[in-house]
Amino acid sequence: MNSWEYSMWAYIRHPDGSTEEREFPTGISIEIGDILEDGAVVIDVPYPDDYDDDVDSLLSYDE
C-alpha cells in the first residue's frame, strides 16, 4: 500500500480560536504552520498508525 493513495488528516486552528480535525484530499501536502485559504492554521499533522516502507528502512540506520 502506498501512503499517497490516502487522504491526509490535520488539526487546524481557526482565526476565532476554535480547533478541529480536518481531512484533506489525496495529493494535498500540508505541514504544521501552513495557513489555509480560510485563514485557519495547521497546528498538528498526526502520523498514521501503520508505517510506510521508507520509514522502516530509515529506522534500521538509526543506532
Contacts in CASP RR format, 6 or more apart in sequence:
PFRMAT RR
TARGET T0000
AUTHOR 0000-0000-0000
METHOD contacts of the structure
MODEL  1
MNSWEYSMWAYIRHPDGSTEEREFPTGISIEIGDILEDGAVVIDVPYPDD
YDDDVDSLLSYDE
3 48 0 8 1.000
3 52 0 8 1.000
4 26 0 8 1.000
4 27 0 8 1.000
5 26 0 8 1.000
6 26 0 8 1.000
6 48 0 8 1.000
7 23 0 8 1.000
7 24 0 8 1.000
7 25 0 8 1.000
7 26 0 8 1.000
8 23 0 8 1.000
8 24 0 8 1.000
8 26 0 8 1.000
8 27 0 8 1.000
8 28 0 8 1.000
8 29 0 8 1.000
8 30 0 8 1.000
8 45 0 8 1.000
9 21 0 8 1.000
9 22 0 8 1.000
9 23 0 8 1.000
9 24 0 8 1.000
9 45 0 8 1.000
9 46 0 8 1.000
10 21 0 8 1.000
10 22 0 8 1.000
10 24 0 8 1.000
10 30 0 8 1.000
10 42 0 8 1.000
10 44 0 8 1.000
10 45 0 8 1.000
10 46 0 8 1.000
11 19 0 8 1.000
11 20 0 8 1.000
11 21 0 8 1.000
11 22 0 8 1.000
11 42 0 8 1.000
11 43 0 8 1.000
11 44 0 8 1.000
11 45 0 8 1.000
11 46 0 8 1.000
12 19 0 8 1.000
12 20 0 8 1.000
12 21 0 8 1.000
12 22 0 8 1.000
12 36 0 8 1.000
12 40 0 8 1.000
12 41 0 8 1.000
12 42 0 8 1.000
12 43 0 8 1.000
13 19 0 8 1.000
13 40 0 8 1.000
13 41 0 8 1.000
13 43 0 8 1.000
14 20 0 8 1.000
14 38 0 8 1.000
14 39 0 8 1.000
14 40 0 8 1.000
15 39 0 8 1.000
15 40 0 8 1.000
19 43 0 8 1.000
22 40 0 8 1.000
24 30 0 8 1.000
30 36 0 8 1.000
30 42 0 8 1.000
30 45 0 8 1.000
31 42 0 8 1.000
31 45 0 8 1.000
32 42 0 8 1.000
32 43 0 8 1.000
32 44 0 8 1.000
32 45 0 8 1.000
33 41 0 8 1.000
33 42 0 8 1.000
33 43 0 8 1.000
34 41 0 8 1.000
34 42 0 8 1.000
35 41 0 8 1.000
35 42 0 8 1.000
36 42 0 8 1.000
END
